[in-house]
């Protein structure tokens, strides 16, 4: 099993300092042993799973049981923009 951070997730990760950086890496490395650990997502994120490394939500997908792609890292405490 291969673990890959896609561009947006990698950029977000690069802006983090320890201990948060390490906490997210440990949580994502856990996926190598338990790839379906996260909760299934629906609607626009159908096919993705979600896992929390507080205060971040890790959005990922398992591709053909060979590769785990970390697509997004969202800070759960940031205010969402309202229109």
N, C-alpha and C positions, 0 to 999 in steps of 0.2 A: 504494500500500500504506500502510495506517495502523497505527501502533504504539500500543497502549493497555495501560496497567497497570491491572489490576482491583484492587478495594479491598484485598485482603489483601497483594498484592505491593506496591502503592503505600505502604501503611502500613509495611511492612518497609523499603522503600527510604528512606522519610522518616527512619528512625532511624539511617541510616548516615552516616558522615563520609567526606570525601575521604581517601585516593585510592580507597577501595573503592566509594563512590557513583559516581564517574566511570568506574571499570572496568566496573561493571555496565551503566551507560548505553551505553558504547562497544560492549559485547558485544551488547546488545539492538538497538542501531542497525545492527549488522552484519546482523541478521535482515531488515532492509528490503531488502537486496540479495540475501540468500540465505535465504529464509524456511524452507527445509527443511534447514538446516544441522545442527540438533540431532538427537539420536538418538530414534527412536520409542519410546514407552513402552507398557506393556501393563497388563492387569488393570484395577484401579481407575482408572488414568490412561490408558486406551485413548483414542486420539485426540489425546493431548498429545505434546509433544516435550520433550527435556531438553538443556540446554546448560550448561556449567560456566564460571563466572567465579570462580575459586578465591578464597575458600573457599565460594562460594555456588553452588547449583544453581538454574538458571532453568527453570521449568516453564511452557510456553506452548503455544498452539495456533494454527493458521492457520485462519481462518474464511473460507471461500469465496474463497480467493486474493485477498482484498481487505484483510483485517484480521488483525493479529497481536495476540493477547491474552496478555499476561504474567499468568498466574494466580497463581503462587506463587514466592517466593524462599526457599530453604531453606539455612541455614548447615550445611555438610556436616560440620563438626567438633563440633557440639553433640551431646551425648549424647541418645539417644532415651529417652523414658520407658518403663520396663518395668512390666508389670502383674504 
